Amino acid sequence: SQTIHQWPATLVQPVGSPLSLECTVEGTSNPNLYWYRQAAGRGLQLLFYSVGIGQISSEVPQNLSASRPQDRQFILSSKKLLLSDSGFYLCAWSHGGSYEQYFGPGTRLTVT
Amino acid sequence: EDQVTQSPEALRLQEGESSSLNCSYTVSGLRGLFWYRQDPGKGPEFLFTLYSAGEEKEKERLKATLTKKESFLHITAPKPEDSATYLCAVYSGTYKYIFGTGTRLKVLA
């Protein structure tokens, strides 16, 4: 069966510091990968998606970037965090023609 | 513009009191509508995919239905462990998913 991991689970970082969140998927190959941010009272906001190694599409221009160095690894980064980057970050994967997404456990990021 | 609206925002039920959650959508070319359950501090858990009007899916006490404009998640005889936020999302292609803000369900024993 497929499993998706995210780490760290929680993170507290000062403004201006760098960020690296990691997501890995097990039990499948060539998945589509996604990064979302979830703010309180708002729907999930799609940040990035990737259909293959090195292929990244950005949905919202912002302070964040994403990379996919391996087939089942997806990384969310920032060079300098802003207060507005605080939130709950979710990684998801999908595969094939069924379209449904499966989410990881999430990372709670607090920028202070 | 593609849009998903969920109602009510919050719902309190007594154990055994059946009810329905609504997901209204406007999308150009629906490829799929999804329901998820999300517990506090956790990632959404996939429940159902619906592809076309008239389709229905069931899982335990949950039943999802789809029309051309909305979807309903029916909860029959809920239990306290059904308490969670239920999210609806639509997919119209090109890897873009639109999520609603969810319905927070609380089932009282």
Contacts between the chains, C-beta under 8 A, distances in Angstrom:
chain1	res1	chain2	res2	distance
A	6	B	43	7.9
A	32	B	95	6.5
A	34	B	95	7.6
A	34	B	97	7.9
A	41	B	101	6.4
A	42	B	101	6.1
A	43	B	4	7.2
A	43	B	87	7.7
A	43	B	98	7.5
A	43	B	99	3.9
A	43	B	100	5.7
A	43	B	101	4.9
A	43	B	102	7.4
A	44	B	44	7.8
A	44	B	87	7.5
A	44	B	89	7.6
A	44	B	97	7.8
A	44	B	99	4.2
A	46	B	96	6.7
A	46	B	97	6.3
A	49	B	95	4.8
A	51	B	95	7.1
A	57	B	95	7.1
A	59	B	96	7.4
A	90	B	43	5.4
A	90	B	44	7.4
A	92	B	43	7.9
A	98	B	32	7.8
A	98	B	49	6.5
A	99	B	31	5.9
A	99	B	32	4.4
A	99	B	34	7.8
A	99	B	49	6.8
A	99	B	91	5.0
A	100	B	32	7.0
A	100	B	34	5.6
A	100	B	46	5.6
A	100	B	49	4.8
A	101	B	34	7.4
A	101	B	46	7.2
A	101	B	89	8.0
A	101	B	97	6.7
A	102	B	46	5.8
A	103	B	36	7.7
A	103	B	43	3.7
A	103	B	44	4.8
A	103	B	45	7.5
A	103	B	46	7.7
A	104	B	43	5.3
A	105	B	42	6.1
A	105	B	43	5.1
A	106	B	41	7.5
A	106	B	42	6.6
A	106	B	43	4.7
A	108	B	41	7.2
